[in-house]
Amino acid sequence: MATFGRQVMTSWPELEPMPNRLVNYGVTDNGIAIIELASNSAGAPLEGDEVGPNTYTHEMMRDIDTAVVKARFNDDVSVILITGHGHKFFSAGASIQMLNSVTPGFKYNFCLHANETLSRLEQTPKLVICAINGHAVGGGLEIAMACDIRIARKDAGKCGLPEINLGVLAGTGGTARLSRLIGKSRALEYMVSGELMAFEKAKEIDLFNDVWDGSLDDFRQDILDYATQFCLPYKATMAVGNIKRSVQSGPEMPFEYHLALERELQAALFNSSDAKEGIAAYVERRTPRFEGR
């Protein structure tokens, strides 16, 4: 269950479609940017009450890219929250109909752009939380793995990388990220078998951070309440960004270089107003009120 239980910290905002109408975007009053994937099996926009598998195409990736950049440049946004439309799917991954209709060259550039888009999530100095509301399969899991924290709704679906059954591999970061998250041997086994796993199993192997009980409405509210703790004035957002930078970039470099990066990031924080506020609040035995500077 969520840390805040039923204490409502903020509410779901009005969402507006991005240019291709495949992603909906909105920001809560306390600085949580919501990116909602919304498409049918062909990767086209949903119409009326339609609930789709939220498959992605190049057009959806462009919408995701636009939304991430929009959140990145908004100084009022502290946290980015990615979820899927409806209760059945977070995302079923790339649209098979789309892949069946384009050239090999287009497919290569499609994967390249998807790599670049998902890397934005990892490089953006804001915490990215994935709210997995339903099945996260193939490219859907690849999107989730590019997020910093993954929380799923109990009994809402399964996850995995079954691309082997199509004669291909998980080519938008799947092989690279899964092996780093759960280890090479276990990742290899899941990918070559194409096995789908329950969300509880994903938590057991440290692929997901947590699995929460409750209805879809409860899950959405709980995830907002959880994300609120990382927003101003509760957390120093510059420190969150620098911690993320060290954790994302450091393991890819020699250990002594990681330590050097950590020192430089810490030095920048020591000069911030929020560090002065945090240390003063500790000395004065009061709760700090951070301002993000």
N, C-alpha and C positions, 0 to 999 in steps of 0.2 A: 504494500500500500504506500501511498505518497507520504512524504515527511509531514505535510501540513494537514493531513486528514481532510476534513470537510471545511476547514477555515478558508474561505474564498479570498484570495489575494488580488486577483484581477479577473476579467472576463474575456471570452473569445471575441475578437474584434470583427467588424465588417470586413470581408475579404473582397478584393477587386482582382479581376483577371489580368494577367500579363499580356503582352501584345498578341501572342498566338492562342490565347485562351486555354492553355494547357496547364497552367499553374495559377493558383490564386494566392494573393499576397495581402497582408495587413499587419498592423503594429498595435499591440496593446497599449493601454495608457501608461504602463510602467516599463515599456521598452523591450518587449519580446516581439521579434519579427517572425511571423508565421508564413511558411512556404508550404502550400498544399498542392500535391500532385493530383491532377484530375483529367483523365482521358478514358476513352473506350478501348476495345481490344485492337483497333486499327491505329490507335494513337491519335484519334481525332477528339475535338472538344466534346464534353458531355452535354447532352441536351435535356432540358426539363428535369425530371426526377431520376434520370438515368444514373446508375451506379456502375462504374467500370472497374477494370483491373488496374487502371492507372499505368498502362504501359507507356514507355517513352520512345520518342523519335528524336531526330535532330532538332525539330521545332520545339519539343518540350525541353530539351537540354538548353536551347537558347533562352527559353523562358526562365529556367532555373538559374542560368547564368545572370540574366537581367535582375532577378530577384535577389540573388546573393550580393551582387554589386550594389544594388539599391540599399540593402541592409548594411553593407560594409561602410558606405559613405554617410549613413544617417547617425549622427553623433548621439541621438536619443535612444538608439538601439544597443542593448547590452548583450542580448542572447538571440540566437537564431534557432527556430523550432521548425523541423521538417516533418510532415505527416502526409497521409494519403486521404483522399476524399472517400467518404462512406465507411462501411463497417467490414467489408469483405477483404479488401486488399490495401496494403501500404503501396506496393507496386509489384506487378508481375514481370518487370524488367522490360527489355527492348521489345518493340512490336515485331512479332514474327512476320506479320503481313508486310510491314515496311521492309524488313530484311530480305524478304522473298522477291521484292520488286525493284531492288537497286543493284548497281554494279559493284564488283569487288572493290574498286577504287573508292566509291562512295562509302562503302562499309568501313574501309580503313580510316578515312577522314572522319567518319561518324564516331568511331572509337577514340580517335585522337582528340576530337573536341570534347567528348564525354570525359576523357582523362583530365583535360585542362579544366573543365567545369567542376569536377569533383575535387580537384586539387585546390580550387578556390576555397572550398569548405575547410580544408585542413590549414590553409595559409591565412585565412581571415582571422585577425586577432580578437575574435569574439567567440564565445562558447557556442557550439552547435550541438543541439540535442535532437535526436531522432525519436519521434513518437510512433512506434510501429503498431498501427491500429488493426492490421490484418496481415495476410500472407505477404512475405518479403522474399521473393523468389528471383533467382538469376540476377539481372541488373538491378532489381529492387533491393536485394541484399547488398549489392555493390554500392548503391547510394548510401544505405544505412552505415556501411563500414567506413565511409568517408567522414562520418559525423564523429564528434568527440564522445558522446554518451548515447547509448541505445537502450530505450525502455519499451517493452512490449506489453500489450494487453493480453491477459491470460485467456487461453482457449480461443484466441481470435484467428489462429492460423499456424502455418509452418514456415520455415525458412530453409534456404539452401542454394547451392549453385549446380543445377542439373544440366548445364550446357553440354556436358558429355553426351547426353542423349540426342543432341542435334548434330553431333560430330564436330563440335567446336569447343573452345574454352571460354571461361569468364573473362572477357577481354576489355572490360572497362575498369580495371583495377582489382578484379576478383582474386586472381592467383597471387598478386603482390600483397594485398591487404590481409586476406584470410591467413596466409602463411605467417605474417607478422603478428597477427592477433592471437592465433591459437597454436602456432608451431607448425613446422613443415610437414611432419609425418601425418599428423591428424588432418591438416588441411588437404594434403594430397589424397588421403583416403576418402574424404567427403566429396572431393571434386571428381575423382575418377569413378566413384560409385554413383554419383548423382543423387545420393540420398538426401531426402528432406528431413529436417529434425523439428521436434516440438520446441516452442519458445523456452520451456523449462530446461531442455537439454542445452540450448544455446547459452542460457545463463550459467549452467553447470560448467561449461567449457570456457567461460569468460568471453564469449562472443557478444552477449548482451549483458548490460549492467544489472538489469532487474526486470521482473515480470509482475505486473499489477493486476489485481482482481477488479471487477466492476464493469458496469455498462460502458458503452462508448462515450456517453455524455459525462459520466463520472471520470473516465480515463482522460478525456480532454481537459476537464477542470483540474484534475490532480496534476497533470503534466504542467499546466500553467502555474499552479501553486508551487510545484517543485522548482520550476525555472526561475521563479521570482527571487529565490534566495541568492541567485547569482547576479541580480540586477542592482543598480544603484538604488538607494544608498547602502545596501546591505553588504556588498562586496566591492572591493577596489578593482574596477574593470581593467585598469592598466596592468595590475598585477595578474589578473586572470589571463590577459592576452600574452604577457611575457612568460607565464608558466606554460601556456599552450605552445608558444614558440619553442621553448626549451624542450618540451616533451615530444613535439612533432619533429623538430630538426635534429636534436641532439643524438638520438640513437643511430642516426645514419652517418655519424662522423666518429673519428677516434675518441676514446674516452677523455683524454686530456683536452681535446678541442671542445668537447661538450662542457667540461668544467669551465673553460675560458668563456664560452658563450654564456653560461649561467652567471658568471661573475659580471659580465658586461650588462646583462639584462637586470641583474640586481642593482648595479651601480645606477642605472637609469631610474629604477624605482626609488632608490634612496633620495633622489633629487625631486621626487614628486610630492605634491601637496597631500595626496592620499596617504603616503608613508608617514608624513608628519602628523596627520590626523590619527592614523592607526596607533602610532607609538604614544602620542599624547593621551589618547583615550585609554590605552592600557595603563599608563601611569596614573591617570586620574580616576581609574576604576569606573568608566562609563562606556556605553556602547558607541562605537565609532559611526560617523555619518560620512560616507565617502561621496566624492563628487566627480570622480573620473578624470582627475587631472593631477 
